Amino acid sequence: MQILLNGIIVGSAYALIGIGCSLLYATVRYFNLAYGMLAVTGAYTTWLLMDAFSMPFALAALVGAVAAAGLSLLSYQLLFKI
C-alpha cells in the first residue's frame, strides 16, 4: 500500500511539472528548461530543511516553494528586465 501511495505522489509531482511545461510552451512558444531547475530547487530545499534542520514536512515544503518562487523572480529580473 505504501508503494502505491508513493507512486501516486511522485506521479502527481511529475504531472504538475509536465502541465507547467506544456502550459508555458503553449502560451509563449518557448520551452523553458529553467522550469525544471525551479522544481529541483524547491524539492532540494524541502529535503535539506527536513534532513538537516528536522523541520516538519509541511513547513519545509512551504519554505521550498517560497525559495523556488524567489529564484524564479530573481532570474526573471536578471534575465528579462535588463
PENOR-V757798 format. One record per backbone hydrogen bond with DSSP energy under -1.0 kcal/mol. NH is the residue of the N-H (numbers start at 1). CO is the residue of the C=O. If there is no record, write none. Layout:
NH&CO / NH&CO
This chain:
5&1 / 6&2 / 7&3 / 8&4 / 9&5 / 10&6 / 11&7 / 12&8 / 13&9 / 14&10 / 15&11 / 16&12 / 17&13 / 18&14 / 19&15 / 20&16 / 21&17 / 22&18 / 23&19 / 24&20 / 25&21 / 26&22 / 27&23 / 28&24 / 29&25 / 35&32 / 38&34 / 39&35 / 40&36 / 41&37 / 42&38 / 43&39 / 44&40 / 45&41 / 46&42 / 47&43 / 48&44 / 49&45 / 50&46 / 51&47 / 52&48 / 55&49 / 60&56 / 61&57 / 62&58 / 63&59 / 64&60 / 65&61 / 66&62 / 67&63 / 68&64 / 69&65 / 70&66 / 71&67 / 72&68 / 73&69 / 74&70 / 75&71 / 76&72 / 77&73 / 78&74 / 79&75 / 80&76 / 81&76
